[in-house]
Amino acid sequence: MRLLVTGATGKVGQAFLPAFLAERRFSDWGVVALCNNRMLAPNPRVSVMKGSVADPKAVASALEGVTHVLHLAAVKETPDQAIDVALKGLYLLLDGFSRSPVRRQFMLLSGDCVVGHIFHGYSEPITEQSPRRAYRGVYALTKVLEETMLEQVGIQEDLKWTILRAPWIMEKDDFRYAFELGEDQFGGPSWSSLIAADELAILKEQRGVPAMRDAGGDYLKRSFIHVDDLVKAMLAALDNPVAFGELFNVAMDRPVDYGDVADLLEASGNRQRRDVTTSFHSNWLDNSKARMVLGWQPEIDLKRLVERAWSYRRAANDPRIVWYPG
């Protein structure tokens, strides 16, 4: 077997590859990584090719002898690159892979932007049958089109595909920095867009904990996933016949409640919450299908997510890199 990975140098790719290479089930598999801006460290089982997924020649070369594709490459709110990577790139990969005599599975990592997460309200848990409802911006739009394109090519070409739809992906100290009140904040929305400048300055000085409330006045609930749990779901779905032709929500068992986060941080030190009024909607990304069909179980709950993020200490050679703005 031979696996092609795009986006191998990103947050998820860098977590996936070591886990994949260490998994006994895949010990005789080869890997080809199609890299564009960043390169991987040498590994005898990984062939690295330089090129863009939007380059037909690079894609054709990377697909030679490939039995499985894991498409992780993505960009955020940069329309020219987003169209190239998400639409042209995915089409080139699918077109070439569909004509391969050794093809087995095409797996796509998608996101809860497809259902609009906190920007759209849902009266019930969000399942794989919930309607796709992109929020404003090119990233969410391209993710909706990616999922649709893969499903339709699957019908056209009898292609075995799998989609894993993940919410906001955390690693290392990401979750801690989602609550930072200065320029180091990870993800959005920025606190400066929700809190007046003078109040924000005071809150920062007091080491306050911003706790968003949703449009209904309750503490906001939003789905998250730790990258380690996501990788386990990817490994469970890879070359697994029960995953062929299926979409899976892959999230923590319960969404993160911003009030619960404030409780944990207040209890751990001299920190005080500051409730923040928003127009966002609470949501619950239901992971029941992935748990039942794949036999997958996320291990990192809110308490462990907080413990990991606040106890993480970066080494000098481990600079903080924001792969995507969240």
C-alpha positions, 0 to 999 in steps of 0.5 A: 500500500502507498499513502499520499498525504497533502498538508503533511507539514501542517498541525494535523499532518505533523501529528498524523505522520509519526502516529501512522508510521508507528502503527503496526497495521501500516508497517508495510505501507509507504508514504509520499508527502506532497509539500509546497512551502515547508518540507519534512525531515528525512524519513526512510519510509516517506518520499517527499515531493515538492509542489502545489496541489494546484499543479497538474504535473506535481499531482500526477507525479505524486499519485503514481502507485498511490492506493490511498489519499489523505487530503489535509492541505488547506488555506484560510481566508485568502481567496486566490489560494483557497480556490487553488488548493480547495477546488482546483487542487481537490479536483486534480487529486480526484481526477487522477486518483479516480483513473488509478487502477490501484485506488482504494480510498480517498480521505478528506479532513473537513471542518465544522465551518461546513455547518456554520458552527457558532454562526448559525443556530441549530435546535438539536445536535449537529449530525452528519445529516444536518444541512450544510450552512457555511458562514460568510467567507471563502474558507467555509464556502470551499469546505462545503464545496470540497465535501460536495465534490468528493461525494459527487465524484464518488458517485460518478466514479464509484470511488471509495471516500471518507470525510472526517469533519472536525471542529476547532483543532487544539494542540500543545498550548492552543487552548490557553492562547484562545483565552489570551487577551493580547496580541497572542490570542489564538483564533477568534473572534478577537476579544478586542472586537467584543470588549471595549478597549478600556475594559479589555486593558483592565481585564488584561491587567487583572488576568481575567477570564473572558467567558462568552455568552451566546445569543440566548444569554447562556454560556456559549458552547462550542465543539473542539477536538484535540489533535491526538484524538483526531489522529486516532480517528484518522487511523481508525478510518484509514483503509477501513471498509466501514468508513467507505462512503461515509461522513463522520463528525469527529469531536469531543463527547461534549462541547466546551462550555465557556462558563465551565472553562471560567470555573476551572480557571478561577478555581486554579488561581487568582483569576476572575471571569468577565462575561462577554455578550455575543450574538453567537449560537451554541452548538453540539457536534454529535460524534455518535456515528464515529463512536459506533461505526469506527469504534473511536472514543475521544480521550481528552475532555475539557478538564484534560484540555485545560490541564494540557494547555496550561501546563505545556512549556515550549522549548527554545526550538518549539516556537509557537506557530499559528497554522490557521487563525481558528 
